[in-house]
Every structure is written in structure tokens, then in C-alpha cells.
Amino acid sequence: MNETLSDFAKRRLVELDAARAALESAGQVRGDGWLPIESAPKDKTLFLAATADGRIMIFSGMILDIAMGKRTPNHLQFPATHWQPLPVSPDEGMRT
């Protein structure tokens, strides 16, 4: 089965929403967990970035700077307003 990039992105968003909901229900996230985009990492660290209209993508600080840049074509821009760290993977959460 060949999955299109759009289908892959939609599937990943559903998975991320489910992971966030699971963490919130487990009491591991306080509040909604979103921070102002100005405080996002500026290096290669991966994080979730969200726009005011509710779109969410995984970015690194270096790539987000490009996506929010004035020289980036409009159809490629991602005007993020908030960010939060990626959730801990199930394997990492079980290590002691």
C-alpha cells in the first residue's frame, strides 16, 4: 500500500492527538501544555508546533524559522503561535 504524504500527515496527527489525550488523562500534562512560540527551541530539537487555526506539525527550531520566514512561499508557510515538547515514547517512559 502506497500512502500519500497527506494521508501520512493526517494519520500522524490523529496519533499525536491520541497520545496527548492519553498523557492528559494520566495526569502527566498540566494545563494544555502549549507555550508561546517565541520560547521554542532554536536548535535541532523536535517539538510540536501549532497555528492559531489548530494545525499541528512536528518541527525543529531550525526548520520552523524557515517555515515562518518572509521569503518562504505562502503555501509553504506555517504561522506557528505555540509549541510543546514531544511526548515521551512508550519505551522511554518504561525505563527506570
Short mmCIF file of the C-alpha atoms (twelve columns), coordinates in Angstrom:
data_MODEL
# 
_entry.id   MODEL 
# 
loop_
_atom_site.group_PDB 
_atom_site.id 
_atom_site.type_symbol 
_atom_site.label_atom_id 
_atom_site.label_alt_id 
_atom_site.label_comp_id 
_atom_site.label_asym_id 
_atom_site.label_seq_id 
_atom_site.Cartn_x 
_atom_site.Cartn_y 
_atom_site.Cartn_z 
_atom_site.pdbx_PDB_model_num 
ATOM 1  C CA . MET A 1  0.000  0.000  0.000  1 
ATOM 2  C CA . ASN A 2  1.428  3.370  -1.020 1 
ATOM 3  C CA . GLU A 3  0.411  6.059  1.436  1 
ATOM 4  C CA . THR A 4  0.386  9.645  0.186  1 
ATOM 5  C CA . LEU A 5  2.176  12.317 2.165  1 
ATOM 6  C CA . SER A 6  -1.187 13.907 3.001  1 
ATOM 7  C CA . ASP A 7  -2.594 10.606 4.312  1 
ATOM 8  C CA . PHE A 8  0.575  10.028 6.336  1 
ATOM 9  C CA . ALA A 9  0.359  13.513 7.867  1 
ATOM 10 C CA . LYS A 10 -3.314 13.031 8.757  1 
ATOM 11 C CA . ARG A 11 -2.577 9.646  10.341 1 
ATOM 12 C CA . ARG A 12 0.307  11.091 12.374 1 
ATOM 13 C CA . LEU A 13 -1.870 13.975 13.601 1 
ATOM 14 C CA . VAL A 14 -4.501 11.507 14.802 1 
ATOM 15 C CA . GLU A 15 -1.778 9.503  16.573 1 
ATOM 16 C CA . LEU A 16 -0.334 12.640 18.193 1 
ATOM 17 C CA . ASP A 17 -3.777 13.778 19.361 1 
ATOM 18 C CA . ALA A 18 -4.384 10.335 20.881 1 
ATOM 19 C CA . ALA A 19 -1.001 10.389 22.624 1 
ATOM 20 C CA . ARG A 20 -1.637 13.871 24.024 1 
ATOM 21 C CA . ALA A 21 -5.101 12.832 25.249 1 
ATOM 22 C CA . ALA A 22 -3.628 9.741  26.919 1 
ATOM 23 C CA . LEU A 23 -0.980 11.813 28.703 1 
ATOM 24 C CA . GLU A 24 -3.534 14.371 29.850 1 
ATOM 25 C CA . SER A 25 -5.850 11.676 31.181 1 
ATOM 26 C CA . ALA A 26 -2.916 10.113 33.021 1 
ATOM 27 C CA . GLY A 27 -2.252 13.460 34.726 1 
ATOM 28 C CA . GLN A 28 1.208  13.855 33.211 1 
ATOM 29 C CA . VAL A 29 0.491  17.154 31.441 1 
ATOM 30 C CA . ARG A 30 -0.505 20.250 33.393 1 
ATOM 31 C CA . GLY A 31 -2.899 22.644 31.676 1 
ATOM 32 C CA . ASP A 32 -2.909 22.458 27.923 1 
ATOM 33 C CA . GLY A 33 0.907  22.298 27.760 1 
ATOM 34 C CA . TRP A 34 1.252  24.897 24.966 1 
ATOM 35 C CA . LEU A 35 3.912  27.601 25.283 1 
ATOM 36 C CA . PRO A 36 4.431  30.810 23.234 1 
ATOM 37 C CA . ILE A 37 6.329  30.060 20.001 1 
ATOM 38 C CA . GLU A 38 8.977  32.630 20.958 1 
ATOM 39 C CA . SER A 39 10.198 30.242 23.670 1 
ATOM 40 C CA . ALA A 40 10.541 27.233 21.303 1 
ATOM 41 C CA . PRO A 41 13.950 25.563 20.896 1 
ATOM 42 C CA . LYS A 42 16.104 27.160 18.203 1 
ATOM 43 C CA . ASP A 43 18.277 24.092 17.554 1 
ATOM 44 C CA . LYS A 44 17.559 20.655 16.036 1 
ATOM 45 C CA . THR A 45 15.293 19.604 18.943 1 
ATOM 46 C CA . LEU A 46 11.954 18.290 17.665 1 
ATOM 47 C CA . PHE A 47 8.699  19.669 19.097 1 
ATOM 48 C CA . LEU A 48 5.021  20.120 18.267 1 
ATOM 49 C CA . ALA A 49 4.114  23.483 16.748 1 
ATOM 50 C CA . ALA A 50 0.538  24.777 16.434 1 
ATOM 51 C CA . THR A 51 -1.125 27.568 14.497 1 
ATOM 52 C CA . ALA A 52 -3.999 29.757 15.669 1 
ATOM 53 C CA . ASP A 53 -6.376 27.778 13.423 1 
ATOM 54 C CA . GLY A 54 -5.478 24.472 15.112 1 
ATOM 55 C CA . ARG A 55 -2.988 22.918 12.688 1 
ATOM 56 C CA . ILE A 56 -0.235 20.946 14.431 1 
ATOM 57 C CA . MET A 57 3.052  19.708 12.975 1 
ATOM 58 C CA . ILE A 58 6.367  18.395 14.217 1 
ATOM 59 C CA . PHE A 59 9.221  20.856 13.691 1 
ATOM 60 C CA . SER A 60 12.724 21.627 14.809 1 
ATOM 61 C CA . GLY A 61 13.653 25.206 15.592 1 
ATOM 62 C CA . MET A 62 15.875 25.478 12.539 1 
ATOM 63 C CA . ILE A 63 13.132 24.314 10.143 1 
ATOM 64 C CA . LEU A 64 10.394 26.382 11.819 1 
ATOM 65 C CA . ASP A 65 12.464 29.533 11.261 1 
ATOM 66 C CA . ILE A 66 12.372 28.765 7.534  1 
ATOM 67 C CA . ALA A 67 8.626  27.927 7.532  1 
ATOM 68 C CA . MET A 68 7.803  31.206 9.277  1 
ATOM 69 C CA . GLY A 69 10.165 33.267 7.112  1 
ATOM 70 C CA . LYS A 70 9.051  36.154 4.924  1 
ATOM 71 C CA . ARG A 71 10.880 34.684 1.930  1 
ATOM 72 C CA . THR A 72 9.026  31.343 2.148  1 
ATOM 73 C CA . PRO A 73 6.168  30.983 -0.381 1 
ATOM 74 C CA . ASN A 74 2.733  31.418 1.212  1 
ATOM 75 C CA . HIS A 75 1.662  27.833 0.524  1 
ATOM 76 C CA . LEU A 76 4.682  26.545 2.478  1 
ATOM 77 C CA . GLN A 77 4.422  28.896 5.449  1 
ATOM 78 C CA . PHE A 78 3.392  27.576 8.858  1 
ATOM 79 C CA . PRO A 79 2.498  30.565 11.079 1 
ATOM 80 C CA . ALA A 80 3.016  28.831 14.410 1 
ATOM 81 C CA . THR A 81 1.846  30.603 17.546 1 
ATOM 82 C CA . HIS A 82 2.548  27.932 20.205 1 
ATOM 83 C CA . TRP A 83 4.718  24.882 20.833 1 
ATOM 84 C CA . GLN A 84 5.143  21.991 23.263 1 
ATOM 85 C CA . PRO A 85 7.695  19.202 23.696 1 
ATOM 86 C CA . LEU A 86 7.052  15.867 22.049 1 
ATOM 87 C CA . PRO A 87 5.560  13.285 24.400 1 
ATOM 88 C CA . VAL A 88 7.862  10.624 25.812 1 
ATOM 89 C CA . SER A 89 7.797  7.478  23.711 1 
ATOM 90 C CA . PRO A 90 6.302  4.402  25.407 1 
ATOM 91 C CA . ASP A 91 9.740  2.737  25.564 1 
ATOM 92 C CA . GLU A 92 11.350 5.766  27.236 1 
ATOM 93 C CA . GLY A 93 8.541  6.071  29.774 1 
ATOM 94 C CA . MET A 94 9.028  2.491  30.956 1 
ATOM 95 C CA . ARG A 95 12.787 2.748  31.588 1 
ATOM 96 C CA . THR A 96 13.964 3.194  35.147 1 
# 
